[in-house]
Amino acid sequence: MQERDGVRWLQLTYKVPSEPSQKRVWVWRRLQNLGAYALQNSVYLLPYSEDVERHFRQLCQEIQQMGGEASIFSVVALDKSDERRILQILLEARNREYNTVVTLCSRFLVRASALVEVQKGAQEASSEFDEVLEKIHALFRTAKRHDKLGALTAINRAIAAEALAVCEQMFRVLAEKEYGKARRLLEMHSDLVGRGDESAGSSEDKSFVAHATSEE
């Protein structure tokens, strides 16, 4: 992604018919799903990669098929401060999504820890765990779909993937009521559990599902 003279960007410029308005909304949503940066109205940027080029080319074709116009340009920023500012905005947006996944995984493990302490209730909590785990999976898939930054977000992406894997393992262990294994798993990932404790707040009567998904 990095070149000697800076980052190579792909710029998508487009124009779609004003009516029906659904066409403009559809294009906007596609670009949001790609995590593209809006340089100005109908002009979007992403750091170059073969994947981004493929998505932009496909979107160009679809815009043209709906009666619009679209072009792709390869560009390099002349002002490095602008380049750093845009990259920072993109990085913060993507990392925020991955951090949300990690936070929800932490809360999941905090709830699991409470069940392990009393060694009961796992059966009754199974549907809650299943619902929250599915929600976290959906958030992680969305974060990866938005993420076209490659190596720049690799660390946070890997941390989120590992946190989700721990939750999946905990779900299976609790389903089998293997509380010893669950306790060892919690000890191995105490840093992740501790993060959930910090974000849990003091509303003990708040339901697990509502609590865990409140950051969405």
Secondary structure, DSSP 8 states (H G I E B T S, - for coil): -EETTEEEEEEEEEE--SSSHHHHHHHHHHHHHTT-EEEETTEEEEE--HHHHHHHHHHHHHHHHTT-EEEEEEEE-SSHHHHHHHHHHHHHHHHHHHHHHHHHHHHHHHHHHHHHHHT--HHHHHHHHHHHHHHHHHHHHHHHHH---GGGGHHHHHHHHHHHHHHHHHHHHHHTT-HHHHHHHHHHTHHHHHHHHHHS-S-TTS-HHHHHTTT-
